[in-house]
Amino acid sequence: MEYAMIIAAAVAIAGQFSWNKVYEKRIVRDTSHLFVFPVIVAAVSVFLFLVLNLFALRITAYGVSMAACSAVISVVSAILGILIVRIGRVSVYTTFMMLGGMLLPYLYGIIFLKEELSAFRMVGLGILIFILVFSVWGKAEQKKHDDRVIFYILCILVFFLNGSLGIVSKVHQISPQALPTCDFLIWNYFFQFILSSVLFILYRCIFAKRVEKNVKEEGIRQGEKPASKLKSYLLAFLIATMYALFSGGGFLLQLLAAIKLPASMQYPFVTGGSIVLTTLAAALFFKEKITIKGWFILLLTLSGTVLFVF
């Protein structure tokens, strides 16, 4: 059952990336649209999990504090992601994020939870690390030196944040004081909503005039007709809702699987599976061509992922 959960979680993550791409293509015109997205997603997620939990909500000091910690990590990582894609390549940022989410929980499981150091899993981990580095190796960076330094500092921070998120989730789930999984997620998304809302309000207060000017100029430059605000809001809400369904569903499945599966197996498996499925989804739904190098990476990733079963 746990293996089915992490396979489904990988599918959900691929869906999450796909809906994020739809939001970027259909909605994003300026940075404020990026800041408001996590606010909508968190609000929808709280409601969905409250419904799933039949509007019951338990509270313990330990569970709520761990949910708050998880929320802070998620929001800070998302904000850094917004800054990173402004000054550097998304592929490099994604590589650091995935490496952190895979390596740190793996090492935590081996060192602190005394999980089995399987030869197959070590080979699989080596393959996935090679693939992630190889996929961005040798591409020229078209930024100034100062921007490159800041870019890589932020990427390293995301590496540790994304890895820490997996560790916090694992620690909570295996603790005798853990909240039931749905309750934990409700508190997690509630804190994400509060933090994201505060950041969005601060952003709007500081950059409101500049944002409105940029949106107006961009619309004139592209010859766009003034769209109905209501239609735009409804579309953004619909996309955010679909993202919340996939994101929340994937997180739920990972948390449930984390109760029994070793961290050294689960997180690399989900990372490898999500790489394969996200690539296929991009080709299927967004007509992104998979090159010969891409197929090589895809097959190698699949091979490395399968090794974590043994």
ZIGI-V336735 format. One line per field, one symbol per residue. ss: DSSP state (H for helix, E for strand, - for the rest). phi: phi as a letter, one per 30 degrees, with the letter a starting at -180 (. if undefined). A space follows every 50 residues. Layout:
# ZIGI-V336735
ss: ???
phi: ???
This chain:
# ZIGI-V336735
ss: -HHHHHHHHHHHHHHHHHHHHHHHHH----HHHHHHHHHHHHHHHHHHHH HH--------HHHHHHHHHHHHHHHHHHHHHHHHHHH--HHHHHHHHHHH HHHHHHHHHHH-------HHHHHHHHHHHHHHHH----------HHHHHH HHHHHHHHHHHHHHHHHHHHHHH-------HHHHHHHHHHHHHHHHHHHH HHHHHHHHHHHHHHHHHHHHH-------HHHHHHHHHHHHHHHHHHHHHH HHHHHHHH----HHHHHHHHHHHHHHHHHHHHHHH------HHHHHHHHH HHHHHHHHH-
phi: .ddddddddddddddddddddddddccdbaddddddedddeddddedddd ddchhcbcbbedddddddddddddddddddddddddbaddddeddddddd dcdddddddddcchddcddddddddddddedddddcdiddccbdeddddd edddddddeddddddddeddeddcddcddeeddedddedddddddddddd ddddddceddddddddddddddiddedddddddddddddddddddddddd dedddddddcddddcdddddddddddddddddddcchddcdddddddddd dddddddddc
